[in-house]
């Protein structure tokens, strides 16, 4: 498949790009810092700016089979990148009739009453941006979407085991988040779902099959 990854130089995006390429997909690795992405037979770096217009974005994603939005400004550009950039990408994807759209979000982003819990209180503004972008994807598009909402991302070794559809806060190895994102393509039952996630004791394949 032709897969367009927005945010390919981020912590999750880099690993996701590698995993998708290893699965045999042709990955268009999009980033404002595309020069940092090594080009391979399966990975093509694409200069990409979330400040661009919908028309400009639509030209870049023509003929793609899947779009991943895994970009994050880490608080530096929440409105134009994390929120409005995501919405423009959705609009462009609809114009291009992209068959599958996968968005990386934040744990309980659609539940404002939980934003004071644990570490979530420290990322309130980020969750506000994700609240509106997730809602736009669900209610204002006809895209075949999946939204993954992991808990806090930690730079620890991946375990290959997770808990999905969680009701409490928790952490996630970045590698496990990337593996879940890449594996969503193998599980059509995840389409139209919002999936919460943190570390656990169930293999990724089993957890996704049970969604």
C-alpha positions, 0 to 999 in steps of 0.5 A: 500500500501507499502510506502517507505518514505525517510527523515522520520525524517524531518519536512515534513517527520514525518508528512507525515509518520503519515498521510500515516499510518492514511490512512491505508498504511504500511509505511517504514520510512527511515532515517539515524536517524531511531532510533528516529522513534517510531515503530507502527503496520503501521510504520516500521523504516528503517535505510537508507543512501543516500550515499549508492550505487544504488544496496544497495538502490534497496535491501531496496526498493524491492516490494514497491508500492510508494516511497516518497523522502522528505529528505533534508540536509538543506545545509549540504550535497547538492551534495551527499544527495539532488542531487545524493542521489535522483538520486540513489533512482530514479535509484533503483526505476526503477530497482525495477519497483516501480509503483509510485514516489513522490518527494518534491522539491522547488518552481520554482526549474526548473526556474533558472531565478526566483531564485533571487526573494524574499527568493529564493535568500537565497537558491540558492544552494538548488535550483541548486540541486533540478533543476538537480534532478527534471530534472533527474526525468522528462527526465532520468527516466520512473517513474510515478512521481509527483514533488511537489514544495512548497514555504517557509515552516513555522511552523504554523498551517495547514489550509487544504487550498492551492493554486496550480500551483502558479506563485508567491512566498509564504509560506506553513504550513508544515502540509499542505505540508504533507497533499498534499503529502499524498493526491497525491495518491488519484489523478492519474491526478497528475502523470507526473506533476510538482505542485507548491504550497503555502497557499491559499483558496482552499481545498486540495482535490478540488485543487488536483482534478483541476490539 
